[in-house]
Amino acid sequence: MTNKTEIANKYLEFLENGNMEKVINLFDENGIVESPIYGIKKATLFYRELNNDTSNSKLQLKGIFEQNDSNNFAIFFTYKWTLKNNKVVEFDVVDIIELNSENKIKKLKIIYDTVITRKLVKELNE
């Protein structure tokens, strides 16, 4: 993939479809995810855990924000997340993505309000 918009759109498409292998393939081999719920983890572990907690995802893109002369960009979207126990939470998310020189994701930082989500994920894992 050659540009940030294409990477952003593929990331959201793969995530919504639950195709975690394709999501992980967007990352470099040492790619990490920084999540307010799951902590800082290698992408392979993070997406495996997310997939295990998820029965369905609906994502609506609200914007892609690029910084000129930088490997960083941000995706703003709404995430309607149905957990394995069929509880649903919907929230706005900003993912800040840092690419390496081969346009693979080196780091993805997830930013959103976790008040409701944290409680539901905790219930799911009790």
JOJO-V762338 format. One record per pair of residues at least 12 apart in sequence whose ideal C-beta (glycine too) atoms are under 10 Angstrom apart, sorted by the first residue. I is the first residue (numbers start at 1). J is the second residue. D is the distance in Angstrom with one decimal. If there is no record, write none. Layout:
{{I;J;D} {I;J;D}}
//
This chain:
{{1;26;7.6} {1;99;9.8} {1;102;9.9} {1;103;5.9} {1;104;8.9} {2;103;6.6} {3;66;8.9} {3;73;9.6} {3;103;7.9} {4;64;6.8} {4;65;9.3} {4;66;5.3} {4;67;9.3} {4;70;9.6} {4;71;8.9} {4;72;8.9} {4;73;4.4} {4;74;9.5} {4;75;9.1} {4;97;7.8} {4;99;7.4} {4;103;8.2} {5;64;5.6} {5;66;7.7} {5;73;8.5} {5;75;9.7} {6;103;9.0} {7;26;6.4} {7;64;9.4} {7;73;8.1} {7;75;9.1} {7;97;7.4} {7;99;7.4} {7;103;6.6} {7;104;8.9} {7;105;7.4} {8;26;9.9} {8;61;7.7} {8;63;9.6} {8;64;4.8} {8;65;9.6} {8;66;9.1} {8;73;7.0} {8;74;8.8} {8;75;4.8} {8;76;9.8} {8;77;9.1} {8;95;8.4} {8;97;7.6} {9;61;7.5} {9;64;8.1} {9;75;9.0} {10;22;7.6} {10;23;8.8} {10;25;9.5} {10;26;6.6} {11;23;6.6} {11;26;5.8} {11;27;9.7} {11;59;9.4} {11;75;7.0} {11;77;9.8} {11;95;7.8} {11;97;7.9} {11;105;7.9} {11;108;8.4} {12;57;9.6} {12;59;5.0} {12;60;8.9} {12;61;5.9} {12;64;9.6} {12;75;6.9} {12;77;6.3} {12;79;9.5} {12;95;9.1} {13;59;8.4} {13;61;9.8} {14;26;7.3} {14;47;9.5} {15;47;8.4} {15;50;8.6} {15;51;9.7} {15;54;9.6} {15;57;6.3} {15;59;6.3} {15;77;9.4} {15;79;8.6} {15;95;9.6} {16;56;9.1} {16;57;5.2} {16;58;6.5} {16;59;4.6} {16;60;9.4} {16;77;9.6} {16;79;9.1} {16;80;9.6} {17;57;8.3} {17;59;9.7} {18;47;9.8} {18;50;9.5} {18;51;6.4} {18;54;6.9} {18;55;9.1} {18;56;7.9} {18;57;6.7} {19;47;9.8} {19;51;9.5} {20;43;9.5} {20;44;8.8} {20;46;9.5} {20;47;4.4} {20;48;6.8} {20;50;7.6} {20;51;4.9} {20;52;9.8} {20;54;9.5} {21;44;9.6} {21;47;8.7} {21;51;9.9} {23;43;7.7} {23;44;9.8} {23;46;9.6} {23;47;5.4} {23;50;9.1} {23;51;9.1} {23;105;9.3} {23;108;9.8} {24;42;9.5} {24;43;5.6} {24;44;5.5} {24;45;9.8} {24;46;9.1} {24;47;5.6} {24;48;8.7} {24;105;9.5} {25;43;9.7} {25;104;8.7} {25;105;9.9} {26;43;8.4} {26;97;9.2} {26;99;9.6} {26;103;9.1} {26;104;6.8} {26;105;5.3} {26;108;9.0} {27;42;8.7} {27;43;4.2} {27;44;8.0} {27;46;9.7} {27;47;8.9} {27;97;9.9} {27;99;9.9} {27;100;9.3} {27;104;6.0} {27;105;4.5} {27;106;7.7} {27;107;9.1} {27;108;7.7} {28;43;8.7} {28;99;8.7} {28;100;5.1} {28;101;9.6} {28;102;7.2} {28;103;9.5} {28;104;3.9} {28;105;6.8} {28;106;5.7} {28;107;9.5} {29;42;9.1} {29;43;9.2} {29;44;9.0} {29;104;8.4} {30;42;7.3} {30;43;8.7} {30;100;9.2} {30;104;9.7} {30;106;7.6} {30;107;9.6} {31;43;4.2} {31;44;8.3} {31;46;9.3} {31;97;10.0} {31;98;9.4} {31;99;9.9} {31;100;8.5} {31;104;6.9} {31;105;5.1} {31;106;5.9} {31;107;6.9} {31;108;7.3} {32;44;10.0} {32;45;9.4} {32;46;7.9} {32;98;9.7} {32;105;9.1} {32;106;7.7} {32;107;5.4} {32;108;7.5} {32;109;9.1} {33;45;8.6} {33;46;4.1} {33;47;7.6} {33;49;9.8} {33;50;8.8} {33;95;9.1} {33;105;8.8} {33;107;7.8} {33;108;4.9} {33;109;7.8} {33;110;6.9} {34;46;9.0} {34;95;10.0} {34;96;8.9} {34;107;7.0} {34;108;7.2} {34;109;4.4} {34;110;6.7} {34;111;9.1} {35;49;9.2} {35;50;8.2} {35;95;10.0} {35;108;8.7} {35;109;8.3} {35;110;4.8} {35;111;9.6} {35;112;9.4} {35;114;9.2} {36;109;9.4} {36;110;6.5} {36;111;7.4} {36;112;6.8} {36;113;8.8} {36;114;4.7} {36;117;8.3} {36;118;7.8} {37;49;9.5} {37;50;9.0} {37;53;9.1} {37;110;8.3} {37;112;9.1} {37;114;5.9} {37;117;6.2} {37;118;6.0} {37;120;9.6} {37;121;5.5} {37;122;9.2} {38;50;7.1} {38;53;9.0} {38;110;8.7} {38;121;8.4} {40;107;9.3} {40;109;9.2} {43;105;7.3} {43;106;9.8} {43;107;9.2} {43;108;7.3} {46;108;8.6} {46;110;9.3} {49;121;9.9} {49;125;9.9} {50;81;9.1} {50;121;9.9} {51;84;9.9} {52;84;7.4} {52;124;9.5} {52;125;9.8} {53;81;8.7} {53;83;5.7} {53;84;5.9} {53;85;9.1} {53;120;9.4} {53;121;6.4} {53;124;5.8} {53;125;7.8} {54;81;6.6} {54;82;7.0} {54;83;6.5} {54;84;6.8} {54;124;9.8} {55;81;9.2} {55;82;4.9} {55;83;6.6} {55;84;5.2} {55;85;8.3} {55;86;6.6} {55;87;9.6} {55;88;9.5} {56;80;8.2} {56;81;7.8} {56;82;3.9} {56;83;8.9} {56;84;9.8} {56;86;9.0} {56;88;8.4} {57;79;6.8} {57;80;7.1} {57;81;5.7} {57;82;7.2} {58;78;8.2} {58;79;7.7} {58;80;4.1} {58;81;8.2} {58;82;8.2} {58;88;9.5} {58;90;8.4} {59;75;9.4} {59;77;5.2} {59;78;7.0} {59;79;5.7} {59;80;7.6} {59;81;9.2} {59;93;8.5} {60;77;6.0} {60;78;4.4} {60;79;8.3} {60;80;7.9} {60;90;9.6} {60;92;9.5} {61;75;7.1} {61;76;7.7} {61;77;5.0} {61;78;8.4} {62;75;8.6} {62;76;4.5} {62;77;5.6} {62;78;6.5} {62;92;7.3} {62;93;9.3} {62;94;9.4} {63;75;7.7} {63;76;4.4} {63;77;8.1} {63;94;9.3} {64;76;7.6} {64;77;9.3} {64;97;9.8} {65;94;8.6} {65;96;9.2} {70;98;8.8} {70;99;9.1} {71;97;8.7} {71;98;5.8} {71;99;4.3} {71;100;7.2} {71;101;7.7} {71;103;8.5} {71;105;9.9} {71;106;7.7} {71;107;9.9} {72;96;6.6} {72;97;6.8} {72;98;5.3} {72;99;7.6} {72;106;9.9} {72;107;9.2} {72;109;9.9} {73;95;9.2} {73;96;7.8} {73;97;5.6} {73;98;8.7} {73;99;7.9} {74;94;5.6} {74;95;6.6} {74;96;5.0} {74;97;7.0} {74;109;9.2} {74;111;8.8} {75;93;7.9} {75;94;7.2} {75;95;4.7} {75;96;8.4} {75;97;6.9} {75;108;9.3} {76;92;7.1} {76;93;7.4} {76;94;5.3} {76;95;8.2} {76;111;9.7} {77;91;9.9} {77;92;7.4} {77;93;5.7} {77;94;8.3} {77;95;7.8} {77;112;10.0} {78;90;6.5} {78;91;7.3} {78;92;5.5} {78;93;7.4} {79;91;5.9} {79;92;7.7} {79;93;5.0} {79;95;9.8} {79;110;9.5} {79;112;7.5} {79;117;9.3} {81;93;9.7} {81;117;7.5} {81;120;8.7} {81;121;9.5} {83;117;9.2} {83;120;6.0} {83;121;7.2} {83;123;8.6} {83;124;5.3} {84;124;6.2} {84;125;9.9} {85;120;8.2} {85;123;7.3} {85;124;5.5} {87;116;9.6} {87;119;9.6} {87;120;5.2} {87;121;9.5} {87;123;7.5} {87;124;7.6} {88;120;8.8} {89;114;9.7} {89;115;9.9} {89;116;5.3} {89;117;5.1} {89;118;9.8} {89;119;9.1} {89;120;5.6} {89;121;8.9} {90;116;9.1} {90;117;9.7} {91;112;5.1} {91;113;6.2} {91;114;8.3} {91;115;9.3} {91;116;7.5} {91;117;6.5} {92;111;9.5} {92;112;6.4} {92;113;7.9} {93;110;6.3} {93;111;7.0} {93;112;4.5} {93;113;9.4} {94;109;8.6} {94;110;7.9} {94;111;4.6} {94;112;7.2} {95;108;5.7} {95;109;7.0} {95;110;5.6} {95;111;7.5} {95;112;9.2} {96;108;7.3} {96;109;4.5} {96;110;8.2} {96;111;6.9} {97;109;8.0}}
//
